[in-house]
Amino acid sequence: MLTRRRAAVAAALSVAAFVLPAAAFADDPAGSGGTACGRFTCSVEVEAPGSSAGSAGGNSGASESGSNSEDGEWSPWKCTYTLADPQPPAGSLDWEGHQPGDGAVYQERCAYEGSTTTVLRMVWAADPPEAAAAVDPAVLAQQAVDEMLLRGPEIGITPKPGGKGVVGMPVYLWTEQGPETYGPNTASATAGGITVNATAKVSKIVWNMGDGNSVTCSTPGTPYKPEYGKRPSPDCGHRYEVPSSTTDTGRFHVTATSTWTIDWQVTGGGQTGQLTEVRDSSVDITVAEVQVLN
């Protein structure tokens, strides 16, 4: 099906179609290599060298940088395929008599070796054309992720770095929310006629508090406000039971590690998958014991 190349001729022919006799609207026999005219457009069939209509003279003068057609014959046409997005509606002639879900419609772009001629048309295929099938969507998904800027948490914490907290007081933990620090973050990658769209979001943050304890939060956390007083964080918090003076540095080294979950899908409702990435950031805080005066 993909060995013949059909191209829409210039739009000027669509005007001429109104004055052509009715006989001009009849399609040439299949495989004639002729011109098939409808009411508004004409399509031109070009036989690849080696076929019945184009075998005269063989392949003389043709570069071997062309490609092989589906039946193994050499062709001067080099084609690439892109999955149509969105797919044509049911009943469209692009489906070539098939229904949505039965194979797919692709945009075929063919360049003729040794010339500036480019043919663009829509084709139906039961399976992805070879040029598209050769690409691993999972590889494209990783390429899309590589285009994203995914960072560790933009840490918010009480006490603030540079300040001083108190043993037993509630510690609030949170991250500023944005595409780079919490998501969603989106990107896409295309190759061989396949486009993969990827969306990354943080699924959890693990806070290592520097005192041997860790806190796992499935939310970005709640930023502390003075009116909260001594109330603990509703979703992501901690309490220190010992002062930071018990460490070698005199401070607690707090590390927040984000797990980014990336969902990806081939454009047009095709293959799907999931990737994960990990990013972290850290701060140092001081926590002291309350001194009681007699």
PyMOL commands that set and color helices and strands:
alter all, ss='L'
color gray80, all
select helices_A, chain A and resi 12-16+22-25+93-95+130-133+137-147+226-228+244-246
alter helices_A, ss='H'
color red, helices_A
select strands_A, chain A and resi 5-8+35-37+42-46+67-68+74-75+77-83+104-112+118-125+155-157+165-166+170-175+185-191+194-208+214-217+237-239+252-266+272-285+287-288
alter strands_A, ss='S'
color yellow, strands_A
deselect
rebuild
show_as cartoon
